[in-house]
Amino acid sequence: MPGPCVTMPSWEQKHAENKAYRQRAPLSSEAAAEGEPVAEALRGGLADLRERRLYGEVHVAKVVRAVAPPGTNVVIRAGGARSAVVFAIELPGGCVTGFYDERESEVEVGGYISDGGCLAAPGH
């Protein structure tokens, strides 16, 4: 018989479980090797945009689509702040994802998220 008290997980543990859909699957070395040149090209393109002080979805979309391999799925959308843009290029076995705004940018190579695909759905 269980005891009269039930232990509840901590708030931090429940919060982490609620965000589990964002966790990325492990990435194979082959997928990482395929994604890294795309990520490097994106970093260079975004650095060029920053140097020219170009921000917003239209400019980022041009860079992302220019470096995406033919036939790959590309997602580009506003990221919430004034000029923030998030993006993903879906490659076989993984993703190149990132964001760009007036202050900073980030480009990463990683596996698919637990929900499937490369980016969490808007509003998550």
TINU-653541 format. One record per residue (C-alpha): residue in three letters; residue number from 1; x, y negated, z. Coordinates in nm, 3 decimals, decimal comma, m for minus. Layout:
! residues N
+-------+------+---------+---------+---------+
! torlo ! nudo !    east !   north !      up !
+-------+------+---------+---------+---------+
!   ALA !  NUM !       X !       Y !       Z !
...
+-------+------+---------+---------+---------+
END
This chain:
! residues 124
+-------+------+---------+---------+---------+
! torlo ! nudo !    east !   north !      up !
+-------+------+---------+---------+---------+
!   MET !    1 !   0,000 !   0,000 !   0,000 !
!   PRO !    2 !   0,129 !  m0,343 !  m0,085 !
!   GLY !    3 !   0,170 !  m0,591 !   0,192 !
!   PRO !    4 !  m0,090 !  m0,859 !   0,258 !
!   CYS !    5 !   0,121 !  m1,137 !   0,102 !
!   VAL !    6 !   0,176 !  m1,182 !  m0,268 !
!   THR !    7 !   0,496 !  m1,351 !  m0,376 !
!   MET !    8 !   0,462 !  m1,599 !  m0,658 !
!   PRO !    9 !   0,745 !  m1,683 !  m0,894 !
!   SER !   10 !   0,896 !  m2,026 !  m0,850 !
!   TRP !   11 !   0,774 !  m2,321 !  m1,056 !
!   GLU !   12 !   1,107 !  m2,322 !  m1,240 !
!   GLN !   13 !   1,067 !  m1,956 !  m1,336 !
!   LYS !   14 !   0,709 !  m2,008 !  m1,459 !
!   HIS !   15 !   0,818 !  m2,316 !  m1,656 !
!   ALA !   16 !   1,100 !  m2,119 !  m1,820 !
!   GLU !   17 !   0,858 !  m1,841 !  m1,911 !
!   ASN !   18 !   0,622 !  m2,097 !  m2,064 !
!   LYS !   19 !   0,903 !  m2,225 !  m2,287 !
!   ALA !   20 !   1,016 !  m1,877 !  m2,393 !
!   TYR !   21 !   0,869 !  m1,924 !  m2,740 !
!   ARG !   22 !   1,157 !  m2,169 !  m2,809 !
!   GLN !   23 !   1,431 !  m1,920 !  m2,731 !
!   ARG !   24 !   1,642 !  m1,828 !  m3,031 !
!   ALA !   25 !   1,716 !  m1,473 !  m3,133 !
!   PRO !   26 !   2,081 !  m1,369 !  m3,155 !
!   LEU !   27 !   2,246 !  m1,455 !  m3,485 !
!   SER !   28 !   2,450 !  m1,200 !  m3,678 !
!   SER !   29 !   2,801 !  m1,296 !  m3,783 !
!   GLU !   30 !   2,691 !  m1,270 !  m4,148 !
!   ALA !   31 !   2,404 !  m1,515 !  m4,096 !
!   ALA !   32 !   2,632 !  m1,752 !  m3,903 !
!   ALA !   33 !   2,889 !  m1,740 !  m4,185 !
!   GLU !   34 !   2,617 !  m1,821 !  m4,439 !
!   GLY !   35 !   2,474 !  m2,105 !  m4,230 !
!   GLU !   36 !   2,790 !  m2,286 !  m4,128 !
!   PRO !   37 !   2,879 !  m2,433 !  m4,472 !
!   VAL !   38 !   2,522 !  m2,563 !  m4,501 !
!   ALA !   39 !   2,547 !  m2,714 !  m4,152 !
!   GLU !   40 !   2,880 !  m2,881 !  m4,237 !
!   ALA !   41 !   2,734 !  m3,029 !  m4,556 !
!   LEU !   42 !   2,439 !  m3,161 !  m4,354 !
!   ARG !   43 !   2,667 !  m3,317 !  m4,093 !
!   GLY !   44 !   2,855 !  m3,497 !  m4,368 !
!   GLY !   45 !   2,536 !  m3,615 !  m4,537 !
!   LEU !   46 !   2,390 !  m3,743 !  m4,210 !
!   ALA !   47 !   2,717 !  m3,920 !  m4,127 !
!   ASP !   48 !   2,692 !  m4,094 !  m4,465 !
!   LEU !   49 !   2,335 !  m4,203 !  m4,387 !
!   ARG !   50 !   2,447 !  m4,342 !  m4,052 !
!   GLU !   51 !   2,737 !  m4,528 !  m4,212 !
!   ARG !   52 !   2,492 !  m4,688 !  m4,455 !
!   ARG !   53 !   2,241 !  m4,750 !  m4,172 !
!   LEU !   54 !   1,968 !  m4,549 !  m4,340 !
!   TYR !   55 !   1,709 !  m4,392 !  m4,110 !
!   GLY !   56 !   1,375 !  m4,221 !  m4,144 !
!   GLU !   57 !   1,217 !  m3,917 !  m4,297 !
!   VAL !   58 !   1,265 !  m4,013 !  m4,664 !
!   HIS !   59 !   1,642 !  m4,048 !  m4,635 !
!   VAL !   60 !   1,690 !  m3,738 !  m4,419 !
!   ALA !   61 !   1,472 !  m3,532 !  m4,653 !
!   LYS !   62 !   1,695 !  m3,620 !  m4,949 !
!   VAL !   63 !   2,007 !  m3,504 !  m4,763 !
!   VAL !   64 !   1,847 !  m3,184 !  m4,632 !
!   ARG !   65 !   1,702 !  m3,084 !  m4,969 !
!   ALA !   66 !   2,032 !  m3,163 !  m5,144 !
!   VAL !   67 !   2,228 !  m2,915 !  m4,929 !
!   ALA !   68 !   1,961 !  m2,645 !  m4,891 !
!   PRO !   69 !   2,036 !  m2,338 !  m5,103 !
!   PRO !   70 !   1,786 !  m2,289 !  m5,388 !
!   GLY !   71 !   1,478 !  m2,094 !  m5,288 !
!   THR !   72 !   1,512 !  m2,152 !  m4,913 !
!   ASN !   73 !   1,228 !  m2,278 !  m4,696 !
!   VAL !   74 !   1,284 !  m2,637 !  m4,578 !
!   VAL !   75 !   1,085 !  m2,811 !  m4,302 !
!   ILE !   76 !   1,118 !  m3,184 !  m4,237 !
!   ARG !   77 !   0,897 !  m3,383 !  m4,002 !
!   ALA !   78 !   0,888 !  m3,690 !  m3,783 !
!   GLY !   79 !   1,038 !  m3,621 !  m3,444 !
!   GLY !   80 !   0,831 !  m3,844 !  m3,217 !
!   ALA !   81 !   1,050 !  m4,152 !  m3,172 !
!   ARG !   82 !   1,039 !  m4,442 !  m3,420 !
!   SER !   83 !   1,278 !  m4,301 !  m3,679 !
!   ALA !   84 !   1,356 !  m3,958 !  m3,538 !
!   VAL !   85 !   1,339 !  m3,672 !  m3,787 !
!   VAL !   86 !   1,368 !  m3,298 !  m3,716 !
!   PHE !   87 !   1,454 !  m3,051 !  m3,988 !
!   ALA !   88 !   1,519 !  m2,686 !  m4,057 !
!   ILE !   89 !   1,653 !  m2,482 !  m4,344 !
!   GLU !   90 !   1,550 !  m2,117 !  m4,319 !
!   LEU !   91 !   1,824 !  m1,885 !  m4,441 !
!   PRO !   92 !   1,823 !  m1,504 !  m4,452 !
!   GLY !   93 !   1,866 !  m1,400 !  m4,089 !
!   GLY !   94 !   1,877 !  m1,747 !  m3,934 !
!   CYS !   95 !   1,829 !  m2,120 !  m3,947 !
!   VAL !   96 !   2,013 !  m2,447 !  m3,978 !
!   THR !   97 !   1,823 !  m2,694 !  m3,760 !
!   GLY !   98 !   1,872 !  m3,040 !  m3,623 !
!   PHE !   99 !   1,753 !  m3,394 !  m3,577 !
!   TYR !  100 !   1,858 !  m3,744 !  m3,679 !
!   ASP !  101 !   1,772 !  m4,087 !  m3,542 !
!   GLU !  102 !   1,928 !  m4,431 !  m3,492 !
!   ARG !  103 !   2,148 !  m4,319 !  m3,204 !
!   GLU !  104 !   2,257 !  m3,965 !  m3,275 !
!   SER !  105 !   2,222 !  m3,653 !  m3,481 !
!   GLU !  106 !   2,268 !  m3,283 !  m3,423 !
!   VAL !  107 !   2,297 !  m2,987 !  m3,660 !
!   GLU !  108 !   2,308 !  m2,625 !  m3,538 !
!   VAL !  109 !   2,313 !  m2,277 !  m3,685 !
!   GLY !  110 !   2,098 !  m2,031 !  m3,490 !
!   GLY !  111 !   1,853 !  m1,745 !  m3,500 !
!   TYR !  112 !   1,477 !  m1,764 !  m3,540 !
!   ILE !  113 !   1,272 !  m1,877 !  m3,239 !
!   SER !  114 !   1,057 !  m1,623 !  m3,057 !
!   ASP !  115 !   0,741 !  m1,762 !  m3,220 !
!   GLY !  116 !   0,895 !  m1,694 !  m3,560 !
!   GLY !  117 !   1,043 !  m1,943 !  m3,801 !
!   CYS !  118 !   1,301 !  m2,206 !  m3,726 !
!   LEU !  119 !   1,113 !  m2,484 !  m3,543 !
!   ALA !  120 !   0,848 !  m2,487 !  m3,273 !
!   ALA !  121 !   0,508 !  m2,601 !  m3,394 !
!   PRO !  122 !   0,435 !  m2,972 !  m3,344 !
!   GLY !  123 !   0,286 !  m3,042 !  m3,005 !
!   HIS !  124 !   0,460 !  m2,752 !  m2,831 !
+-------+------+---------+---------+---------+
END
